[in-house]
Amino acid sequence: MRRDAKAMAEGVKEGMSRDKKTININKASREDLLTLPDISEHEADRIIAERPYDNTEDLVRRHVVPREEYDKISDRIIAGH
């Protein structure tokens, strides 16, 4: 029974990650940026103010968001032009 519960939890987690929308940090609205995990209103405003970005790592290099927060959102963002 324990194995079944673990498998079900993994399935739910996998399904939720597939539903994640990719956000373009160069074009996203403030509201879209706020849907990212742990992104505050202040950070969303800074992301917008520091545009454009050549790549998503610029968020960390330019000290817009800390590495720990970047790691939580890196699979959900792109830096397209």
N, C-alpha and C positions, 0 to 999 in steps of 0.2 A: 504494500500500500504506500509506503514511504517513497519508493521509486516512482510510482505513478504520480504522486503529488509533485515530486521534483520535475518530472518530465512535463507535466502540465504547466508548471510555473515557467519553465524554460520556453515552452511554446508560446505562452502569453507574452513573455519578454521579447521573444523574436518577432512576434506579430506586431507589437507596439513599435519596435524599431523600424519595421518596414513602413509603417504609417507616417514616419517622420518626414516632414517637408524640408527640402533643401532650400536654404535662404541665401540669396546673393547679398553679401554685406556691402556691395557698392550701390545697390539699388533698393534694398529693402526699406520699408517704412518703419517708423519707430515702433508701431504696433506689432509688426512682424518680428522685429528684433526682440521685443519683450516676450515673445513666445519661446525663446531659447532658454534652456535651463539656467537658472541663477544669474541671468542678465538683469541688472537693475535699470531703472529709468535713467540714472546718471550715465551708466555704461552705454546704454542705447544711444543717448545723445552724443557721447564721445565718439562712438563708432561712426555716426553720421557726420560729425564735425571733422573727423580726420580723413574722410574720403578724398581721393580714391586709394584703393589698396591694390598692389600688384598680386598679392596672394594672401591667403588667410593667416599665415604666420606673422604678417605685418601687425596684426592685433597685439601680439606679444612683444615684438621688436619695438613698436612705438609706445609701449606701455599703456595701451588702451584697455586691455583686460589682463589680469594675472594669468600665468601659465595654468594654474589649477582650473580656472574657469574655462580657458581655451580648450583644455583637454576634454571638458564635458560637452563642448559644442562643436568641436572640430569636424565630427562626422556629419554635421547638419548644415555646414556653411560652405559657400564657394565665394570666389572673388572675381567673378566675370565682369567684363566691361560692357 
